[in-house]
């Protein structure tokens, strides 16, 4: 037991290495930019003050967003989705697939579940022994089901999901602006280095500061742009690879209710809070509004519309075919009122 505890502790410690690496890079960038560049290299006082006044609020927003992404807990799935032990054992022992489906339909009658597996069954997580809420997935790293899971990010040692997805977007955005700001303001001194007009040992800090800022900015542009696209179309990273399945089949736009409405689901109705790393997302992560459907061709217009926000990404290997959806009739009118 002691050996297992030590191994578990080592694994948990190892997971923090990427976070410690990013933190160390940020700390070094602060020293290089504020001390070596602004205080010891920039001679013009107005330029120096302008750089420092702009840099520090940007750094605060960047670090605040990063902190929130890391330490915001993944929301737990409500207890009503848990399958009673007796029913789960009965489900496991049932050899007939149709009987399994009927049993799951009965268990999920009062649950706001619309998503299904490709075979049309209710999504079940055998590890957590529960019916999966819409857009929820099991994360093999966290070892539990996560609401609106986007992905598990080693750089924040947390699942990016309903609870912290807004913070993750802001973290990427402010990190990109932070890197671009450093690169632009250090550019002229980087040029001076190559023309031998920059003296002192601090010039090497400025040289590497510029390179690191440009390198991170390039990598962040595509990642931030991709997640901005996901917000606008109301998809998670997992859903971009494998669209959610409804009663009528897969539909990659099943949760898209218009660009603006998609945006405020993540950022909320309060415009003051949009770009601040404070909680303002709409919903509970369990139920989500559905896009309008033709009643003649799609019976998913149900008496309930689903709002919710869910948690982080699960490994793609953990996207079991047990992804299920309960056929819960949703009323378009009531969903619009919820929005």
C-alpha positions as CSV (number, residue, x, y, z in Angstrom):
1,X,0.0,0.0,0.0
2,X,2.8,2.4,0.9
3,X,4.5,1.8,-2.5
4,X,1.2,2.4,-4.3
5,X,0.8,5.7,-2.3
6,X,4.2,6.8,-3.3
7,X,3.6,6.0,-7.0
8,X,0.3,7.9,-6.8
9,X,2.1,10.9,-5.3
10,X,4.8,10.8,-7.9
11,X,2.2,10.7,-10.7
12,X,0.4,13.7,-9.2
13,X,3.6,15.6,-8.8
14,X,4.7,14.8,-12.4
15,X,1.4,16.2,-13.7
16,X,2.3,19.6,-12.2
17,X,5.6,19.8,-14.2
18,X,4.0,21.5,-17.3
19,X,2.3,24.1,-15.0
20,X,5.6,24.7,-13.2
21,X,7.3,25.1,-16.5
22,X,4.8,27.7,-17.7
23,X,5.0,29.5,-14.4
24,X,8.9,29.6,-14.5
25,X,8.8,31.0,-18.1
26,X,6.3,33.7,-17.0
27,X,8.6,34.6,-14.0
28,X,11.7,34.8,-16.2
29,X,9.8,36.9,-18.8
30,X,8.9,39.3,-16.0
31,X,12.5,39.7,-15.0
32,X,13.7,40.1,-18.5
33,X,11.0,42.5,-19.6
34,X,10.7,44.7,-16.5
35,X,14.2,44.7,-15.2
36,X,16.5,44.0,-18.1
37,X,14.5,45.8,-20.9
38,X,12.5,48.5,-19.2
39,X,14.7,49.6,-16.3
40,X,18.2,48.8,-17.7
41,X,17.9,49.2,-21.4
42,X,15.1,51.6,-22.4
43,X,16.5,55.1,-22.0
44,X,13.4,57.2,-22.9
45,X,11.4,57.8,-19.7
46,X,8.0,58.2,-21.5
47,X,8.6,55.0,-23.4
48,X,9.6,53.2,-20.3
49,X,6.5,54.3,-18.3
50,X,4.2,53.5,-21.3
51,X,5.6,50.0,-21.5
52,X,5.3,49.3,-17.7
53,X,1.7,50.8,-17.5
54,X,0.5,48.6,-20.3
55,X,2.5,45.5,-19.3
56,X,1.3,45.0,-15.7
57,X,-2.5,45.0,-16.2
58,X,-2.0,42.6,-19.1
59,X,0.1,40.4,-16.9
60,X,-2.5,40.4,-14.2
61,X,-5.3,39.4,-16.5
62,X,-3.1,36.7,-18.0
63,X,-2.2,35.2,-14.6
64,X,-5.7,35.6,-13.3
65,X,-7.1,33.6,-16.2
66,X,-4.5,31.0,-15.9
67,X,-5.1,30.6,-12.1
68,X,-8.9,30.2,-12.7
69,X,-8.3,27.6,-15.4
70,X,-6.1,25.6,-13.2
71,X,-8.0,25.8,-9.9
72,X,-11.6,25.9,-10.9
73,X,-13.0,22.5,-9.9
74,X,-14.7,20.3,-12.5
75,X,-18.5,20.3,-11.7
76,X,-19.8,17.0,-10.4
77,X,-22.6,15.2,-12.3
78,X,-25.9,15.3,-10.3
79,X,-26.7,12.3,-8.2
80,X,-29.9,11.6,-10.2
81,X,-27.8,10.4,-13.1
82,X,-26.3,7.7,-10.9
83,X,-27.6,4.2,-11.7
84,X,-28.6,2.3,-8.5
85,X,-26.4,-0.6,-7.8
86,X,-29.2,-3.2,-8.2
87,X,-30.3,-1.7,-11.5
88,X,-26.7,-1.5,-12.8
89,X,-26.1,-5.2,-11.9
90,X,-29.3,-6.1,-13.7
91,X,-28.2,-4.1,-16.7
92,X,-24.8,-5.9,-16.7
93,X,-26.4,-9.3,-16.5
94,X,-29.0,-8.6,-19.2
95,X,-27.8,-10.4,-22.4
96,X,-30.5,-9.0,-24.7
97,X,-29.6,-5.6,-26.2
98,X,-33.2,-4.5,-26.6
99,X,-34.0,-5.3,-23.0
100,X,-30.9,-3.2,-22.0
101,X,-32.2,-0.3,-24.0
102,X,-35.7,-0.5,-22.5
103,X,-34.2,-0.6,-19.0
104,X,-32.0,2.5,-19.7
105,X,-35.0,4.3,-21.2
106,X,-36.9,3.6,-18.0
107,X,-34.0,4.8,-15.8
108,X,-33.6,8.0,-17.8
109,X,-37.3,8.9,-18.1
110,X,-37.0,12.0,-15.9
111,X,-33.5,13.0,-16.9
112,X,-32.7,15.8,-19.5
113,X,-30.9,13.6,-21.9
114,X,-31.0,13.8,-25.7
115,X,-27.6,12.5,-26.9
116,X,-27.2,8.8,-27.8
117,X,-24.7,6.4,-29.0
118,X,-24.3,5.7,-32.7
119,X,-26.4,2.6,-32.1
120,X,-29.2,4.7,-30.7
121,X,-28.8,3.7,-27.1
122,X,-28.7,5.9,-24.0
123,X,-25.1,6.8,-23.2
124,X,-23.8,5.1,-20.1
125,X,-20.5,5.3,-18.3
126,X,-19.7,1.8,-17.0
127,X,-16.7,3.2,-14.9
128,X,-18.8,5.8,-13.1
129,X,-22.0,3.7,-13.3
130,X,-24.1,6.5,-14.4
131,X,-26.1,7.8,-17.3
132,X,-24.1,10.5,-19.1
133,X,-25.6,13.9,-19.4
134,X,-25.6,15.5,-22.8
135,X,-22.0,16.5,-23.9
136,X,-20.5,14.8,-20.9
137,X,-17.6,12.3,-21.3
138,X,-15.4,10.2,-19.1
139,X,-11.9,11.6,-18.6
140,X,-9.3,8.9,-18.1
141,X,-6.9,11.3,-16.5
142,X,-9.3,12.7,-13.9
143,X,-11.0,9.3,-13.5
144,X,-14.5,10.6,-13.7
145,X,-17.2,11.9,-16.0
146,X,-16.9,15.6,-16.8
147,X,-19.7,17.9,-17.8
148,X,-19.3,19.4,-21.3
149,X,-15.9,18.1,-21.6
150,X,-13.6,19.8,-24.1
151,X,-10.3,18.1,-23.4
152,X,-7.9,17.4,-20.6
153,X,-5.1,20.0,-20.8
154,X,-1.7,19.0,-19.2
155,X,-0.6,22.7,-19.3
156,X,-3.2,23.5,-16.7
157,X,-3.3,20.1,-15.1
158,X,-7.1,20.2,-15.3
159,X,-10.0,19.3,-17.5
160,X,-11.2,22.1,-19.7
161,X,-14.9,21.8,-19.4
162,X,-18.1,23.6,-18.6
163,X,-16.8,25.0,-15.3
164,X,-13.6,26.6,-16.7
165,X,-14.0,26.8,-20.4
166,X,-14.5,30.6,-20.4
167,X,-11.3,31.0,-18.3
168,X,-9.4,28.8,-20.7
169,X,-10.4,30.9,-23.7
170,X,-9.4,34.1,-21.8
171,X,-6.1,32.5,-20.8
172,X,-5.3,31.7,-24.4
173,X,-6.4,35.2,-25.5
174,X,-4.4,37.1,-22.9
175,X,-1.4,34.9,-23.3
176,X,-1.4,35.7,-27.1
177,X,-1.7,39.4,-26.5
178,X,1.0,39.2,-23.8
179,X,3.4,37.5,-26.2
180,X,2.6,39.9,-29.1
181,X,3.0,42.9,-26.8
182,X,6.4,41.7,-25.6
183,X,7.6,40.9,-29.1
184,X,6.6,44.2,-30.6
185,X,8.1,46.3,-27.8
186,X,11.3,44.3,-27.7
187,X,11.7,44.3,-31.5
188,X,13.8,47.5,-31.8
189,X,16.2,46.3,-29.1
190,X,16.4,42.9,-30.7
191,X,17.5,44.6,-33.9
192,X,20.0,46.7,-32.0
193,X,21.5,43.4,-30.6
194,X,22.2,42.2,-34.2
195,X,23.7,45.6,-35.2
196,X,25.9,45.6,-32.1
197,X,24.2,48.6,-30.6
198,X,23.1,46.8,-27.5
199,X,25.5,46.5,-24.6
200,X,25.7,44.5,-21.4
201,X,24.8,41.0,-20.3
202,X,21.1,41.9,-20.3
203,X,21.1,41.9,-24.1
204,X,21.0,38.1,-24.0
205,X,17.8,38.2,-21.9
206,X,16.2,40.5,-24.4
207,X,17.3,38.3,-27.3
208,X,15.8,35.2,-25.8
209,X,12.7,37.1,-24.6
210,X,11.9,38.1,-28.1
211,X,12.4,34.6,-29.5
212,X,10.3,33.0,-26.8
213,X,7.5,35.5,-27.2
214,X,7.4,35.0,-30.9
215,X,7.5,31.2,-30.6
216,X,4.6,31.1,-28.1
217,X,2.6,33.7,-30.1
218,X,2.8,31.5,-33.2
219,X,1.7,28.4,-31.3
220,X,-1.1,30.3,-29.6
221,X,-2.6,31.9,-32.7
222,X,-3.9,28.7,-34.1
223,X,-5.1,27.3,-30.8
224,X,-6.9,30.5,-29.8
225,X,-8.4,30.8,-33.2
226,X,-9.7,27.3,-33.1
227,X,-11.4,27.7,-29.8
228,X,-12.9,31.0,-30.9
229,X,-14.4,29.1,-33.8
230,X,-15.7,26.4,-31.4
231,X,-17.4,29.0,-29.2
232,X,-19.1,30.6,-32.2
233,X,-20.5,27.2,-33.5
234,X,-21.1,25.9,-30.0
235,X,-19.0,22.8,-30.1
236,X,-16.4,21.2,-27.9
237,X,-13.1,19.9,-29.1
238,X,-14.4,16.3,-28.8
239,X,-17.5,17.2,-30.7
240,X,-15.4,18.7,-33.5
241,X,-14.0,15.2,-34.0
242,X,-17.1,13.3,-33.3
243,X,-20.4,15.1,-33.6
244,X,-23.1,14.4,-31.0
245,X,-25.7,11.8,-32.0
246,X,-29.4,12.5,-31.6
247,X,-32.4,10.4,-32.2
248,X,-32.3,11.2,-35.9
249,X,-28.6,10.7,-36.1
250,X,-25.3,12.7,-35.8
251,X,-25.6,16.4,-36.0
252,X,-22.5,18.6,-35.6
253,X,-24.7,21.7,-35.2
254,X,-27.2,20.2,-32.8
255,X,-26.3,22.6,-30.0
256,X,-25.7,25.7,-32.2
257,X,-28.5,28.3,-31.6
258,X,-26.9,31.3,-33.4
259,X,-23.5,32.9,-33.1
260,X,-24.5,35.5,-30.5
261,X,-26.4,33.0,-28.3
262,X,-23.6,30.5,-28.6
263,X,-21.2,33.2,-27.5
264,X,-23.2,34.3,-24.4
265,X,-23.6,30.6,-23.3
266,X,-19.9,30.7,-22.6
267,X,-19.4,34.4,-21.6
268,X,-22.8,35.2,-20.2
269,X,-25.2,38.1,-20.5
270,X,-23.3,40.7,-18.4
271,X,-21.0,42.5,-20.9
272,X,-18.9,43.9,-18.1
273,X,-17.8,40.3,-17.2
274,X,-17.2,39.1,-20.7
275,X,-13.4,39.6,-20.6
276,X,-12.8,39.2,-16.9
277,X,-11.9,35.7,-15.6
278,X,-15.0,35.5,-13.3
279,X,-17.8,33.0,-13.6
280,X,-20.6,34.2,-15.9
281,X,-21.4,31.3,-18.2
282,X,-25.0,30.4,-18.6
283,X,-26.6,27.1,-17.6
284,X,-25.7,24.2,-15.3
285,X,-23.6,22.0,-17.6
286,X,-26.3,19.3,-17.6
287,X,-28.9,20.5,-20.1
288,X,-28.4,22.7,-23.2
289,X,-30.7,24.5,-25.6
290,X,-31.1,22.8,-28.9
291,X,-31.2,24.4,-32.4
292,X,-34.7,24.7,-34.0
293,X,-35.7,21.5,-35.9
294,X,-38.4,20.7,-38.4
295,X,-41.1,18.9,-36.4
296,X,-42.0,16.8,-39.5
297,X,-38.5,15.4,-39.8
298,X,-37.1,15.5,-36.4
299,X,-39.0,14.7,-33.2
300,X,-36.4,16.2,-30.9
301,X,-38.5,19.3,-30.3
302,X,-39.3,18.3,-26.8
303,X,-41.1,19.8,-23.8
304,X,-37.7,20.6,-22.3
305,X,-34.9,22.6,-23.7
306,X,-31.5,22.0,-22.5
307,X,-29.2,24.6,-20.9
308,X,-25.9,23.7,-19.4
309,X,-22.2,23.9,-19.4
310,X,-19.9,21.0,-19.1
311,X,-16.4,20.1,-18.2
312,X,-13.1,19.2,-19.8
313,X,-11.9,17.0,-22.5
314,X,-11.6,13.3,-22.2
315,X,-9.0,11.3,-24.1
316,X,-10.4,10.4,-27.5
317,X,-9.6,6.9,-26.7
318,X,-12.2,7.1,-23.9
319,X,-15.0,8.1,-26.3
320,X,-16.8,4.8,-25.7
321,X,-19.5,3.6,-27.9
322,X,-21.6,3.8,-24.8
323,X,-22.2,7.5,-25.5
324,X,-26.0,7.6,-25.1
325,X,-28.9,9.9,-25.5
326,X,-32.3,9.8,-23.9
327,X,-35.1,10.7,-26.2
328,X,-36.5,13.6,-24.1
329,X,-39.1,15.6,-26.0
330,X,-38.0,19.3,-26.1
331,X,-40.2,22.3,-26.6
332,X,-38.7,25.0,-28.8
333,X,-40.8,27.7,-27.2
334,X,-39.7,26.8,-23.7
335,X,-36.0,26.7,-24.8
336,X,-36.2,30.2,-26.2
337,X,-37.7,31.4,-22.9
338,X,-34.8,29.8,-21.1
339,X,-32.3,31.5,-23.3
